[in-house]
């Protein structure tokens, strides 16, 4: 039987690595198949845009390429039947501005503080010189895909959120390209994302990076300093002003930041300045100013998700003359901006546009011109619909019998033909044409029916997914999961046979499942089944908080039961102390868990409820900075106490404290001087010091790993209770060597944890400084409990417990399953120039702070390294040592994560047509993929550290 379940030191890592590679291949196949680049029509719209879809556009394309810009512009105007209302556009983008700051919400006016911050803009709305829209943005609510939507009218793929940090040239049909084709002179000031999307399109430009979110002043001054010259010049037809400061204010302090009102006042002054120029020049040229925002922001100032606060973007049309007599506040979609601007300026609507025109902006046109606007928009959407159906010939459908109610091509054709028939009938009459007549209103309503339904269908249409590829991906992940779980089963069988899977009793060879083991398995089942509910995905933090605390309550019950179950007289004083110590450790963990649970409400539905972080923010920056400073002191004290508790040689303790002295000082300086949340001239010095910190913390961590295994025994073997005194000299020497390996790995793991904690104290938001310390305390208390050995705990159970602690701590730091809680600000700390790779690494470090700390802490779980059990011969069996040490710490995280990854992949496939597939399930899947990468990295660090240490000690032992 032993041969059947034998796992050697060679085949275990080989099979494990193979399983991981299979999982990576399966994950790649699924991601590429499920999140494809959304297909789009190539080329640009031209003359065919002004004819019905049945007209062949080939010869239009041949002619258009030979026409000069001026002639092309004139032909567009002639064919459209509607003269352009304006001949110059000033597009002002206020990054991150929620529409409700200016237009209010649910019929209510904006808060008084926001009204007072933008008095001039409010006066424009009140006088009819401006018309405002709540322009709903599609997720993901990050800048780059939202800019694409505004200029092309198309909704990109979900993975555009990743491209936001590495913008590539935008090749689809868009307004910028259309304006360039008719000879417009264009200038861009502000966010350099425009320059990356549209290279060589702008005649003049001055771009700034959008990722230095600590900068709220210079980034906007760099735009406004050009206004005086550019507003006076008449050589630009399009002027784009992209202001980033308000978005940065949100990232730093949220919606209620003290910097928000001054920033809104600054934007109001810019709008007043531009509008005054519009009024002065209204006799020379007709200029339209459009103020838009790419997205909104949550109360915490973040964005990326699909909540109302994040998708509530602004579209404000401002003119020198009155443009609206109706109610000023309207609702639309962000993609509607492209078609509206195209028809306002007399260029074709971009080919892939799915938006509908904002008809209120065209209220000054005659009745036949307003209907022409709706007709042109209908033709463009009809052409786009034709690409989605193999047979789309409206002439073959008979819509009189009501068959047009069916879904698909027939439905769209019948809706369009109904509007077209009414329109043609209206044009054939000689009666007085008015926008107030019933026949006119019927035509408008018919066009809106077609446009609304077609736009909604095109916006929500899912691309055809390659199910063979998706099935192969899931099959590969299933195979990987089965391999990993089989390895865990075989390792457990082998340990049971050898009787070495328990802490305190090596002769217990029963296969009985204990309550805590059943609970570990039950957590996985509960988590997997909850994934099918969108609400449970949004509120996943409650599962982890409840299950983790419940697990430690089970351990507490079992520990107390070990006292009450037998006679108190049989317990020695030493054992009583160990049990009391174990109980105290569990209580410390439970207290930490409760504080972390109350630090951030998290989730979606109850995020508004009070929590500790909100109370601290109300207390002010002094309280937060004091807590940050206290957390740093406590982390240093805890690290020092851990080294002293190990009874290490005093010179080694002093050396380890000395090498961390400078990094600690740098963090202390940052807390005292650079955590005010504002951009100052001294930030260059701050950036330099942080770069030094990065270099030092990396060098120290690598140096400790490389050097510590070469040192002599780091504590005196005579002081150890782990060595059997009655053993032979050779066996005692083997036990000493094993003890040395155990101590070296523990110290390296403790240094990993300390370095990681220092890094988090620098990168995390100051409000998260105390939770960072509590994560370290609860893990240390857990390890102390495991080392006491008061009850029988299998090694895989301990590793799973640490893994669960890490996942619960992930939500304790304020993370959720929405992209809005990703800390973008911290990802640019210490950077003097933008780097997508470095920023991505820092963002990953911040987001997965707790899971990575839990994985690294498994190095300190030394209970399996029982010298008296392993040293059963005169030679140290390093192969057996590696397998026993690395088996569970590597396989348990990989196995548990493989179950979650496989289950959620299947859930995502089943929910592909769900209403919340892109707003809830897809963001969660990105987090699952991120957790998978975190597990890979953490397990790699564990394997590298233990393997290197054992090789070095083996070499020294032989020499």
N, C-alpha and C positions, 0 to 999 in steps of 0.2 A: 504493500500500500504506500509505503514511503516513496518508492520509486515513481509511482503514478503521479504523485503530487510534488515531485522534486522540482525546485526552481534554483538554478545555479546563478552565480553572480554574473555570468556572461549572458545567458539567455534572457534574464529578467529585464535588464536595460534595453537589450536589442528589441524584444517584443514590445516594450513600452514605447520606445521611440517610433517603431513602426505604426503602432496604434495612433500616436499623435500625428504622424504624417498623413495617415489615412483620414483622420478627422479634419486636418487642415485642407486637404484636397476636397473633401465633401463640403466643407464650409464655403470654400471658394466657388465650387460649382453652384451651390444654392444661391449665394449672394449675387453672382453674375446673372443667374437665371431669374431671380425674383426682383432684383433692382436693376433692370437694364436701363441703358441710356434711352430716354424717351424718344421715339422716332419722330422725325420732323420732315416737312417738305423742303427740298433744296431749292435754291434760286430765290429770286426776288419778285414781288408783285410788280406788274407793269400795266400796260394798256388794257389787258384782259380784265382787270379789276372793275372797269367801267362798262362791261358787257355781261349779259347773262352767262351762266356757267356752260351752256351748250356751245358757245362760240369757241372755235379752235384758237389757241393762244400761240401757236408755233411761230406764225409770221409776225406777230407782235414782238416776240422775243428777238427776232432777227433785226427788226427795224429799230428797236429801242437802243441797241448798243451803238448805233451810228449817229444818234442825235446829240447835239451839244446840250449842256445843262439848261440853258435859257429856253431853247426850243421845246425841250422835254417838259419843262415846267408849264409852259403855255398850253401845250397839248393836254396835259393832265387837267388843267383848269377848264379847258374847253369840253373835254369828254365827261368830266364829273357832273357838269350842269350846276354846280354850286361854286361860286367864287369864294376863295379863301377869306375867312373873317379877319385873319391877322397875317402879318408878314414878318413878325419877329417873335421869338419865344425865349423867355427867361425861366428856366426850370430850377427852382430852389428846392433842394432836398435837405430836410432837417432829419437827420438820422435818429431813429428811435422815438420820434414824437408821437404819442398816442393821440388819435383824433379827439378823444373826449376832453383833452386839455383845452381844446379850442371850441369844440362843438357841443360838449356835454354828453350825457348818456341817458338813454331811456326817456327822452323828452325833457329831462332836467338840464338846467344850465351848468356850465363847468363850475368847479369850486371857486369861491371868491378870490382866492390867492392867485389862481391862474388867469381869471378875468382881469385882475389888476396888473398882472405881469405883461399882458398883451393888449393894451387898450386900443391901439391904432388898428390892429387886425380885427378886433371886435367891432370897431366903428365901420370898417369896410363891409362886414357881413350885415350890419344893421341898415346900412344905406343902400344895399343892393349892388354895390360895386364888386362884390365877391360872392361866390356860391361855393358852399363847402359840402364835402361828401365824407361819410364814413366808408372808406374804400377797403373792404375786407381783404386781407392778404392771405394767401395759401401757405400752409406749413411746408417746409421748415422756414421759420421767420428769421432768416439771416440775410445779410445785405445783398450778396451777389445774386442769388436766384430771384430776389425781389426786384432788383434793378432790371434783370432780364425780362421779368413779367411786365414791367411798366413800359418798356420800349418795344417789346415784341407781341405782347398780349398772350403769350404762351405760358403754360405752367410746366416747369421743368421736372426732372425726376427727383425722387426723394434724396438720393445720394448727392445732390447738389450741395447739401450741408457740408460735405467733406471738401468739395471744390471751393467752398467759400474761403478757405485758407490758402488756396493755390489756384488763383483765377487764371483761366485760359481765354484766348480770344473767342468771342461769340460770333459764330458763323451763320446763324439763322437770319432770316429776313427780319429787319428791325427798323425803327424810325430813324436812328442815326445814319444808317446806310441809305435810307430813302432820301433824307435831307441832303446827304452828301451827293447823291446822284443828280439832284436838281441844282447843284452848285452853291449850296449854303456854306457860309463861313462860320465855323463853330469854335467855341472856346470852352474849356473845362477848368474849374478851380475847385480844389478839395480832394475828396477821397480818390486815391489813385486806382481804385477798382475800375473806374471808368476807363482809364488808360489801358488797363490790362484786357478789359472786355473789347475795347474798340481801338486797337493800336493803329496809329497813322491816320486817324480820322479827324483829329482836332488840329486846327491851324495854330492855336496857342493853348498852352496848358500849364498848370502849376499844381502838381499832385502832392498829397501828403499821405502817409501811411495811416490806415484806419485801426491799427492794432495796438497802439500805445495808449491804452485806455486811462492811464493816470494823467494824461495831458488833456485838460479841459479848456485851456486858454489859447496857447499858441496855434493849435490845430485849426481854430476858427479865425484867429487873427490873420493867418496866412491866406485865407479866402477873402476876408473883408478888405484887406489892404489894397486889393486890385480894383475894388468897386468904382472908385472915383473915375479912374481912367477908362474902364471898360464900359461904363454906362454912358459916358460922353461920346465914345467912338460909335460910328455908324457902320463899321466894317464887319460886325458880327451879326449873324442872323439867329444863332442859337448860343445862349450863354447858360452853362450849367454851373450851379453853385451847390456844392455838397458839404454841408456843415456836420461835423462829427461830434462836437463838444457836448451836445445834449445827451447823446447816447453814452458817452464816457461818464457824464455825471450820473446817469442811471446805474452804470456798472459799479461805480464807486460807492454811491450812497442810496440808490433806489429812487423811487418816485418822490419821496418826501425829503430828499436831500436838501440841505440848506443852500446848495449851489443851484437848485433847479429854477427857482424864481429869477435870480439874476441872469441865468442863461436864457430863459424865455424872454426876458426884457431885451436882451441883446438881439435875439432873433426878431423881435417886434420892431426894433429900431432899423434893422436891415430891411424888413418889408416896407416900412415907411419910407426909407431912403429910395428904394427902387420904385415904389408906386409914385412918389413925387416926380421922379424922372419920367415915368409913363405919362403922367398928366401934362408935363411940360412939352413932351414930344408928340402928343396925340395928333397934331396937325401934320407932322412930317411923316410919321409911320405908325402903324397900328401894332402895338406890342401887347402880348398876353403874358402875364406872369402866372405860373403854376407852382404852388407850394405843395410838396408831397412829402410823405415819410415812407420809408421802406418797410417799417414794422412798428409795433408798439413796444411796451415793456411791462413786465410783472411789477408787483409792489417792490420786489427786491432789485429791480432794475435790469433783470436778465431777459433774454428772449431766445427763440428757437423753436418753441412749442406751438400749440394750437389753441391756447386759451383765448378768451375774448380780449384780454388786456394786451396780448402779444400780436393778435391779428388785426387790431383796430388801428389801421393806418389812415393817413389823411390825404385828401385830394382837394385842394383849394384853388379855384380859378379866380384870378383878380384882373380887372380891366380898368382902363381910365374912364370908361363909360359904364353906365348901368347895364348889367347883363341879366338881371333876374328880378322879377316882380313877385315871384312865388316865395314860399318858405325857403329859407337859406340852407337848411340842413337836410341832406339827402343820404341815401344809402346806395352803395354800388360795390363793385369788386375791383381790386387793384388792376386786374387784367383789362378792365374797361378803359383805362387811361390811354392805351396805345391806339385803339380805333378812334377814340374821340379826338386825340391830337392829330391823327392822320387826316381826318376829314375837316378839322378846323383849318389846317394849313394846305389842303389840296394835294396830298400825296396818297398813293394807294395804301390800303390797309395791309400790314404785314401778313404773309401767307399763313402762318401758324397761329394767328390770333384767334382766341376763343372768347374774347370779350364782346360786349355790346356797347353801343354808343351811349354816352350820358346825354340824353336828349334835352335836358333843361339848359345845357350850355348853348344850344342852338335855337333858343326861343325867339331870337331876333329875326330869324329867317322867315320867308314866306311859306305858306302851307305846302306848295308843291316842292320847295327845296327841303323842307323837313322830311317829307315823305321820300325824297330822293336819297337823303342820308340813310334812312332806314332800309331802303332798297339796296344800296351799295353794301351795307353791313350784312344784309341777308344773302346777297350773292357770294360774298367772301366766305361766310360760314357754310353755305351750301357746297362750295368747292371743297372745303375741308372735310365735310361729311362724305363727299364722294370717295375720298381716299380710304374711308373706313368700311365701305361696303363694296362687294364684288360687282353687284348690279344695282346701280343707282340712276335709273332713268325715270324721272317723274311722269313722263308722258304715258307710261304703261300702267299707271295706277288710276283706278276709278275711285274717287273720293266722295261721290254723292251718296253712296249707300251706308256711309258711316264706318267703312272699313279702315278709315284713316286712324281710328283709335288704336290700331295695333301698334306694337313696338317695332322699332327698326326703321328701315329706309322708307317704308310706306307712310309711317307716321310723320316723319319729317317732311316728306314730299307734300303730303296733304295739307299740313300746316302752312307751308310756303305757298302752295298753289292757291290756297284760300285767300291769303293776304294779297298775292299778286293779282288775282281775279278782281278783288275789290278795288285795288289800286288802278288797274287798267280801265275798269268801268268808270272810276272817278275822273280819270284823265280824259276820257272820251266825251264827257258832258261839258256843256258850255255854261253851266250855271256858275254863280259866284262862288269862288273857292275860298273857304274860310277855315281857320283852325278850330272854330267853335261849332261847326256843323256836325250832325250825328254821323253822317257818312264818313267824314274825315276821322272822327274818333273811332269808328269801327275799323278803319284801315290801320290806324295806329295800334289799336288793341290786337288786331290780327298779326301785325308784324312783331309786336312785343311777345305774343304767344310763341311764335316760331323762334325768335331770337333767344328768349329766356330758356326754353326747353332745349334748344340746340346747344346753347352755351353751357348749360348745366351738364348735359350729356358728354360733351367734349371735354369739359374740365375734369369730370370724374371718371372718364373712360380708363379702364385698366388695359395695359398692353397685353397682348397674347403671350403667355408664359410657356417656355419650353418644358413641358411636364416630364419628358424623358430625362432632361438634364436635372431638374429638381428632384426627381425620384432617385437618380444616381447619387446626388449629393446627400439625400437623407439616408440612402442605403449605406453609403460610406461612413456617415456619422453613427449609424446603428451598429455597423461592424466594429468600429472603433470603441464604442461604448461597451459592447459585449466582450471585446478583448480585455479592456481595462478592468471590468467587473470580474471577469474570469481570473485574471491575475490576482485580484484582491482575494477572491475565494480560495485560490490555490495557496496563496501566502498565509491566509488564515488557517487553512487545513494543516499546513506544515508547522505553523507555530503551535497549534493545538496538540499535534502529535509530539512535538518537542517539549510541550509544557512551558513555553517561554513567553506566552502572550499576556501574562498577568504580572502585576507589579510585586505584590507582597507574598504570593504563594506560588512557587514554581512547580509544585507537585500537583496543582489542581488541573486536571486534564479533561474536565467535563466540557461538553459542547453546549451547555445551557445558555439560552439568551436571557440577558438581564433587562430590566425595565429601561435603563438609560440607552441601551443598544437598540431596543425596539423603538424608542422615541426618536433616535437619530434617523432611523429608516422612515418612520412615520412623517417626519418633517419633510423629507423629499417627496413623499406621496402628496401631502397637503399642498406643497409648493407647486408641484406639477399640475394638479387638478385646478388650482386657483388661476393658472395662467390663461384659461379659456374665458375668463371674465375680464372685460375691460376695466371695470371698477376695481377689481382686485389687483390688476396690473398697476393702476394709478395709485393704489394705496398699499403696495407691497410691503412698505416699511412696517406696517402693523403685524404682518405675519412673522417677520424676523424678530421684532422686539418681543412679541409674545412667546414665540417658540424658544428663543434663546433663554429668556428668563425662566420659562417653565423647565427647561433642561437643568438649570442650576438649582431650581427648587427640588427637582428629583434627586440630585446629588446631595442636597442638604438633608432631605428626608432620609436618604440611605445612610448618611453619616451619623445622624442622630439615632437612627434605628440600630446602628452597630453598637451603641452604648446601651440602649434600653433592652436589646435582644438578649444579652447575656448578663451574667452576674457582675456587678461593679467590682467585686472583690478580685475577679480574675484579671482585671485591667491593671497593668503596671502604671506607675506614675508617668513614665516616659510615654507610654501609649496614650494615656489621658491627655497629656500635653499636645501630642500630635493630632488627636481628634479635635481638641479645642482649636488648635491652629487651623485645621482643615475647615472647621465651621466658620471661623473668622474670615478665611480666604473667600469662601462662598458668599458671605455677607458683603464683603467688599465688592465683589463682582456684581451682585444684585443692586447695590447702591449705585455703582457706576452706570449700570444699565438703566436704572430709573432716571438718573440725571441726563444721560444721553437721550433717552426717550423724550424727555421734556424740553430739551434744548432747542430743537426745531420741530414744528408741527409736521412739515413735509407733506407730500402727497398733493392732491388737487382740491378735494372737497372741503377740507378743514384747515387749509393753510392759513386762513385769516384768523384763526383762534390764537389767543395769547400764548406765548412760550417764553423761555428764558432769554433767548436771543433778542426778541422784541423788547423785553424789559430792559436789557442792557443797552440797546440802541436808544431807547428813550432816556436812559440815564446819562448818555453823552459819551464823547470820545475819551474823557478822562477815565471813566470807569472801565471802558474797553481796554484802554492802554494799560491800566493798572493790572487788569486780569491777564493781559498778554505777558506782562513782565513777571507776574506771579507764576504763570505756567512755565516760563523759561526756567525760573529758579527751581521749581519743583522737579522739572525733567532732569536738570543737572544733579540735584540732590539724590533723586531716585537712581540715576546711573551710578553715582559714587557709592551709594549704599549697596547696590547690587554687586559692585566689584569687591567691596569690603566683606560682604556676606559670603563671598566665595572663598575667603581666606587665601587670597592670592598673595604672592610675594609682594612686599610693600613697594619695591622699586618698580615692578610692573604696573601696579595701581597708579603710582605717581606719574609714570610715563604716559599711560593712557589718558589721564586727566590733563596732562600738559599738552598733548597733541590736539586736544579738543578746545584748548583755551582760546585760541584766536577765532575759530568759527563761532564760539559762544559770544565773544565780544562783538563780532560783526552783527549778529542777530540783535544783541542788546542795543547797539547803536541804531539799527534800523527801527526798533520799537520806539526808542526815545525821540528820534529825529525825523523819520521818514514814513510814518504811518498816519499822517494827518489827512490823507485822501486828496491832496491837491498837488498840482504840478508846480515845482519850484526850480529855480536856477541851479540849486545844489543837487538836482537829480543825477547829473553826470557823475558826481562823486559817489552818490548812492549806487548807481549802476556799476561803477568800478569795484566798489567794495563787495557787491553781491557776486560779481564774476570771480573775485578772489575766494569768496565763500564756496562757490560751486567747485572751483579747482581744489581747494583744501579738503572739502568733505569727500570728494571723489578719491583724492590721493590717499587720504587717511583710511578710508574703507578698504581700498585695494591693498594698501600697505599692511594693514592688520591681517588681511587674509593671507598674503604672501609670506609674511615674516613670523607670525605667531606659531605656526606648526614647527618651525625650526628651533624654537627656544627649548631650553631644558625644562623639566617639569615645572609648571608655573605655580605649583604650591607643593609644600613638603609632604611626601607620601606618608610620613610617620604620623601626620595629623589626620589622615583619612580613616574613616570607619569602614570603608568599602573593601579593604584588603584583608583577606583571611590570615590571621596571625599564625595559625597552625600549619599553613601551607608550606610546601617546599620552597626553597629559594627561587628555583626556576619559575614555579607557578606564581609565586608572589611577584616576581619581576614582570611576568605577563600581565598580572592584574594591575600592576603599577603603570604599565604602558597603556592599557586600556583606559585606566583612570585619567591618564594624561590626555589621551585623545578626546575623552568626554569633556574634560575641562577646557581644552583648546576650542572645541566646537561651540561650547556654551559661551565662552568669552567672545568669540567671533560673532555669534548670533546676537549677543547683548550689544556689541558695538554696532552691528547692522541696525538694530532697533533704535539705538540712540541716534545714529546718523540720520536715519529716516525721520525720527521725531523732530530733530533740529531742522531738517529740510522742510517739514510740514509747518513748523512754527514760522518759517520765513514765507512760504508760499500761500498757505491758507489765509482766508480772511481773518483779521484779528479777532472777530467774534468767535471763531472756531479754535482759538488757542487752548482753552480749557478742555473742550472735547478731545483735542489731540492728546493732551496729557492723560485724560481718563481712559482713552484707548490703550495707552501703554500700561496704566495701572491695572486695568482689568485683565490684561494678558499676563502680566507679572503675577497677579494673585492666582490666576488659573494655573500657571506653571508651578507656583508654590504648593497649591493644593495637590496637583499631580505628583509632586516629588515626595509628599508626606506618605503616600501609600496606605492610607487608612482603610480604603475599600478596594475591591477588585475591579479595576478598569482596564479593558483591553486597549492596546495601543491605538488601533484604528479609531476607537471611540474618542480618544483624547485629541487626535489630529482633526477629526470631524468637528469636535467642539470648538477648536481654535478656528477652523474654517467658518463655522457659523458665527462666531464672535466677530470675525472680520466682515462678514456680510451685514450683520446687524449694525456694526459701527459705520459702514458705508452710508447707511441712511441716517445714523446719528449725527453725521457731519452736515446734514442738510441736503444730501443728494436725493433725487427722485428718479423716476423713469421718464421724465420729460427733458428735452434738450435745454430748457430754459435755466436749469439749475447748474449747468456747467460753468465753472468759474473761469471766464475768459480773461479777466483782469490779472489774475495770478500767473497766467501763462506767459506774460511779457515782463515779469519782474527780472531786472538785471540785464535786459536786452537793449543794446544801443542801436541795432538795426534789425529789421524784420527777417526772421528765418522760420519758414513753415515747419521744418523738421524739429528745431529746438522748441518752438512754441507748442507743437503737438506733443512732444515728450513731456514738457512741463505740465500741460493740461492733463495728460494721462496720469502723471504723478499726483496731481492734486485730486483728481476724481477718484482714483483707486488707492487712496492713502491707507484706508483701514484694511481692505483685503490683502494688500501687499505686506503690511506690518504683521498681520496674522500668519501669513505664509512664512515670513522670515523668522518668526518666533518659534516655529517648529524645530529650528536648530537648537533652541534652548530646552526643548523637551528631552531631558537626558534620562528619563526613567527607564527607557529601553536599554540604555548603556549600563547594564548591571554587570560590574566587573566580575563578581563571583559566579555569575551564570555563564558569561561568554568565555572566560579564561578557564576552560576545562582541560587544557593541555599545556605542555611547556612552551609551545609556540602559539603566537597570536594568529588566529585564522582571520586574515584581513578580508578575504572574500566573503566569509560568513558575516563578518562585522559590517561590511558595506551593505549587504543584502538586508540585514536586520535593521540597520540604521536608516537606510534610504527607502526601504520597501513601502511602508505606510505613509511617511511624510510626502512621498511623491505620488503614490497610487491613489490615495484617498482624495486629495484635491482634484486630481485629474478625473477620477471616476465620478465623483459627485458633480463636477462641472459638466462632464459629458452627458449625464442624465438630463440636466437642466437645458443644455444646448440642444440636444436631440428633441426633447419634449417641446421646447418653445419653437423650434424650427417647424415641427409638425403643426403646432397651433397656428403659427403665422401663415402657413400654406392653407389651412382650413379657413382662416379668417381673411383670405385674400379679397373677398367681396364685401367684407364688413364695413360699416359706415366709418369706423375709427381705425381702419387698417393703417393709414398713414399718420394719424395724429396720436395714436396710443400704442398699437402693437409694433409698428416699425421702429419708433424710437427705443422701445424696450429691447428690441432685437439687437440694436446697435450696442446697447449697454451689455447685453449677454455676450456679444462678440468681444467687447472690451474686457469683460471679466475673464473670458477664455484666454485672451492675450496676457492678462495679469497672472493667471494661473501658470501659463507656460513660462513666463519670466521668473516668477517666484520659485517654481519647481526647479528651473534651471540653476538658479542661485543656490538652492539647497543641495542639489546634486554636485555642482561644481565645488562648493565649500567642503562638503564631507569627503568627496573623492580626493581632492587635493590634500586635505589634512591627513587622510589615511595613507595615501601614497608617500607623503613626506615622512610620516612617523614609521611606516614600514621600512623605508630606506634607512632611517636612522637606527631602527631596531636591528636590522640586519648588519649594518656597518659596526 
